[in-house]
Amino acid sequence: MHLTWFRRVYQDVKRFYERLRHYHAIGDNSQLAKTVLLDLVQCSGVNLLALEPVLSNIADSVSHFDG
């Protein structure tokens, strides 16, 4: 259950990050907010692309225990 929740959160963060990267910010405030949010993800130390196959492999491995 926690793994499913974590995968859902991961997918939401990844989707939001991708949409924000392509968003054209108008004005100083929106550009600053965009930059801060992108920096949070980029400086988090988490490689979003590398994490996806890891989570899938873990989900496949533990699915045997679900019965």
SULHUSUL-V309308 format. One line per field, one symbol per residue. phi: phi as a letter, one per 40 degrees, with the letter a starting at -180 (. if undefined). psi: psi as a letter, one per 40 degrees, with the letter a starting at -180 (. if undefined). burial: + if it has 9 or more other C-alpha atoms within 8 Angstrom, else -. A space follows every 10 residues. Layout:
phi->???
psi->???
burial->???
This chain:
phi->.ccccccccd ccccccdccc dccccbgccc cccccccccd ccccgbcccc cdcccccccc ccccccg
psi->dddddddddd dddddddddd dehhhhiddd dddddddddd ddeeehhddd dddddddddd deddee.
burial->------+--- ---+--+--+ ---------+ +--+---+-- +--------- +---+---+- -------
